[in-house]
Amino acid sequence: MDKAALRSRFFLDIYTKTLYIGAMKTVLQHLKDRHVDLNLHTVWVDEVERIATYPLWNLSGQLCGYQAYRPEASKVQKNDEAGKYYTYRGKKLAPDRLERPNKNRAVSVACMESWYLTNTLFVTEGYFDAVRFTELGVSAVALLSNDPSPDLQNWLMFVRQERPVVAICDPGRAGSKLVKAGHVSHVVQLPNDPDGDLGDASPDYVQNLIDLYV
């Protein structure tokens, strides 16, 4: 293929992709529809690649990682860069003496921007669970895991000494692992969606949790 043909193909691909994106809801609007308060939370949005990326912080305010979210990608792919969710955590500043590549990761969570909103802190597995609280002015962080690592459990233990912590668990056996993260726990049970998580809940359901625990 000559240079002129390659140039034409390139611009045709760009034009086609632009039309495709124009026919879809923007990622920014998608985030708003999923209750993300963009005035509170830091989110970097790439509308062309259709990726939203939000930072992960530790208690010292250090940026320790990120999670990339692709709305149209498959959720089946487990922590794949091409999948729906890809989470990266940096290495500890002071790693364990015994090198454990998958364990020497910084303790970090999402939604730390909400840390000082209320005394009660909700702890969730997913980002879109936590933002259901933060959009209503309530502190919540997302662990991005239903089974906290020993380091993250220690982190939460110190947090529980300072403030009430409520663990919000997804339904099912896997979700129940998050019970140990809080002083008390609540398993999400949606009337018409037995497998639904807090991100799928009605506004009344979320408000009832706030009224109960805050």
C-alpha positions as CSV (number, residue, x, y, z in Angstrom):
1,M,0.0,0.0,0.0
2,D,1.5,3.4,-1.1
3,K,1.8,6.5,1.2
4,A,-1.3,8.2,-0.3
5,A,-3.4,5.1,0.4
6,L,-2.0,4.7,3.9
7,R,-2.8,8.4,4.6
8,S,-6.4,8.0,3.3
9,R,-6.9,4.8,5.4
10,F,-5.6,6.7,8.5
11,F,-8.0,9.6,8.1
12,L,-10.8,7.2,7.3
13,D,-10.2,5.3,10.5
14,I,-10.1,8.6,12.5
15,Y,-13.3,9.8,10.9
16,T,-15.1,6.5,11.5
17,K,-14.0,6.4,15.1
18,T,-15.2,10.0,15.6
19,L,-18.6,9.2,14.2
20,Y,-18.8,6.1,16.5
21,I,-17.9,8.2,19.5
22,G,-20.3,11.0,18.6
23,A,-23.2,8.5,18.5
24,M,-22.4,7.3,22.0
25,K,-22.8,8.9,25.4
26,T,-19.6,10.6,26.5
27,V,-17.5,8.9,29.2
28,L,-18.0,12.0,31.3
29,Q,-21.8,11.7,31.1
30,H,-21.5,8.0,31.8
31,L,-19.6,8.8,35.0
32,K,-22.2,11.4,36.0
33,D,-25.0,8.9,35.4
34,R,-23.2,6.5,37.7
35,H,-23.2,9.0,40.5
36,V,-19.6,10.2,40.3
37,D,-19.3,13.7,41.8
38,L,-16.8,15.2,39.5
39,N,-16.5,18.3,41.7
40,L,-15.2,16.1,44.5
41,H,-13.3,13.3,42.8
42,T,-10.3,13.4,40.6
43,V,-10.9,11.5,37.4
44,W,-8.9,11.7,34.1
45,V,-11.1,11.1,31.1
46,D,-10.0,10.1,27.6
47,E,-13.0,10.3,25.3
48,V,-11.2,9.0,22.2
49,E,-10.0,5.8,23.9
50,R,-13.1,5.8,26.1
51,I,-11.2,5.4,29.4
52,A,-11.7,6.9,32.8
53,T,-8.8,6.7,35.3
54,Y,-9.0,7.6,38.9
55,P,-6.1,7.8,41.4
56,L,-5.4,5.6,44.4
57,W,-4.1,7.3,47.6
58,N,-2.7,6.3,50.9
59,L,-3.4,7.9,54.3
60,S,-0.4,10.2,53.8
61,G,-1.9,11.7,50.7
62,Q,0.6,10.0,48.4
63,L,-0.5,8.9,44.9
64,C,0.2,5.2,45.0
65,G,-1.6,3.8,41.9
66,Y,-4.7,4.1,39.7
67,Q,-7.7,2.2,38.3
68,A,-8.6,2.5,34.7
69,Y,-12.2,1.9,33.7
70,R,-13.4,1.1,30.2
71,P,-17.3,1.2,30.1
72,E,-17.7,-0.9,27.0
73,A,-15.0,-3.5,27.8
74,S,-15.6,-7.0,29.1
75,K,-15.7,-7.5,32.9
76,V,-14.7,-11.2,32.5
77,Q,-11.0,-10.2,31.9
78,K,-9.4,-10.1,35.3
79,N,-7.2,-7.0,35.8
80,D,-6.3,-6.9,32.1
81,E,-5.3,-3.6,30.6
82,A,-7.9,-4.2,27.8
83,G,-10.6,-5.3,30.3
84,K,-13.3,-3.2,32.0
85,Y,-11.2,-2.6,35.1
86,Y,-7.4,-2.4,35.4
87,T,-5.9,-1.7,38.8
88,Y,-2.2,-0.7,39.3
89,R,-0.7,-0.3,42.7
90,G,2.9,0.9,43.1
91,K,5.5,-0.8,45.3
92,K,5.9,-0.2,49.0
93,L,8.5,2.5,49.9
94,A,9.9,0.0,52.4
95,P,9.2,-3.5,51.0
96,D,9.3,-6.7,53.0
97,R,12.7,-8.3,53.5
98,L,11.5,-11.4,51.8
99,E,10.6,-10.4,48.2
100,R,7.1,-11.3,47.4
101,P,6.3,-9.6,44.0
102,N,2.5,-9.8,44.4
103,K,2.6,-8.7,48.0
104,N,4.9,-5.7,48.1
105,R,2.3,-3.3,46.9
106,A,1.5,0.0,48.5
107,V,-1.7,0.1,50.7
108,S,-4.0,2.4,48.7
109,V,-7.7,3.0,48.2
110,A,-9.9,5.1,45.9
111,C,-12.2,8.0,46.8
112,M,-9.9,9.4,49.5
113,E,-11.2,12.9,48.5
114,S,-14.2,12.1,50.7
115,W,-12.1,11.3,53.8
116,Y,-13.2,14.3,55.9
117,L,-16.8,14.6,54.8
118,T,-18.3,12.7,57.8
119,N,-17.0,10.9,60.9
120,T,-18.5,7.6,59.8
121,L,-16.6,5.9,57.0
122,F,-18.2,3.4,54.6
123,V,-15.8,0.9,53.0
124,T,-16.8,-0.8,49.8
125,E,-15.3,-3.1,47.3
126,G,-15.9,-1.1,44.1
127,Y,-15.5,2.5,43.1
128,F,-19.0,2.8,41.9
129,D,-20.3,1.6,45.2
130,A,-18.3,4.2,47.2
131,V,-19.5,7.1,45.1
132,R,-23.1,6.4,45.9
133,F,-22.2,7.7,49.4
134,T,-19.8,10.4,48.4
135,E,-22.3,12.1,46.1
136,L,-24.5,12.5,49.2
137,G,-21.7,14.1,51.2
138,V,-20.7,11.0,53.2
139,S,-17.2,9.6,53.5
140,A,-16.5,6.3,51.7
141,V,-13.5,4.6,50.2
142,A,-13.2,1.7,47.7
143,L,-10.7,-1.0,48.5
144,L,-11.0,-2.4,44.9
145,S,-10.9,-5.9,46.5
146,N,-13.4,-8.0,48.4
147,D,-10.6,-9.7,50.3
148,P,-8.3,-7.1,51.9
149,S,-4.6,-8.0,52.1
150,P,-3.0,-8.3,55.6
151,D,-1.4,-4.8,55.1
152,L,-4.8,-3.3,54.1
153,Q,-6.4,-5.1,57.1
154,N,-3.8,-3.5,59.4
155,W,-4.5,-0.1,57.8
156,L,-8.2,-0.5,58.4
157,M,-7.6,-1.6,62.0
158,F,-5.9,1.7,62.8
159,V,-8.7,3.6,61.0
160,R,-11.3,1.8,63.2
161,Q,-9.5,3.1,66.3
162,E,-10.3,6.7,65.2
163,R,-13.8,6.5,63.6
164,P,-16.8,4.2,63.0
165,V,-16.3,2.1,59.9
166,V,-19.1,0.3,58.1
167,A,-18.3,-2.4,55.6
168,I,-20.7,-2.7,52.6
169,C,-20.6,-6.2,51.2
170,D,-21.7,-7.4,47.8
171,P,-24.2,-10.3,47.9
172,G,-22.8,-13.8,47.8
173,R,-19.9,-15.7,49.3
174,A,-17.2,-13.6,47.8
175,G,-18.7,-10.3,49.0
176,S,-18.9,-11.6,52.5
177,K,-15.1,-11.5,52.8
178,L,-15.3,-7.8,53.3
179,V,-17.2,-8.2,56.6
180,K,-13.9,-8.0,58.6
181,A,-13.2,-4.5,57.2
182,G,-15.6,-2.6,59.5
183,H,-17.0,-2.4,63.0
184,V,-20.3,-3.5,61.5
185,S,-21.2,-4.7,58.0
186,H,-24.2,-4.6,55.7
187,V,-24.8,-7.1,52.9
188,V,-26.5,-5.5,50.0
189,Q,-29.9,-7.1,49.2
190,L,-31.8,-5.4,46.4
191,P,-35.5,-6.5,46.1
192,N,-35.5,-7.1,42.3
193,D,-31.9,-7.9,41.7
194,P,-30.4,-10.6,44.1
195,D,-26.9,-10.3,42.4
196,G,-26.9,-6.5,42.3
197,D,-24.4,-4.4,44.3
198,L,-24.7,-0.9,45.8
199,G,-24.0,0.7,42.4
200,D,-27.3,-0.8,41.2
201,A,-29.3,0.3,44.3
202,S,-32.1,2.9,44.3
203,P,-31.4,6.4,45.9
204,D,-33.8,5.4,48.7
205,Y,-31.8,2.3,49.5
206,V,-28.6,4.3,49.8
207,Q,-30.2,7.0,51.9
208,N,-31.6,4.4,54.3
209,L,-28.0,3.1,54.9
210,I,-26.8,6.6,55.6
211,D,-29.7,7.2,58.0
212,L,-29.0,3.9,59.8
213,Y,-25.2,4.3,60.3
214,V,-24.3,8.0,60.1
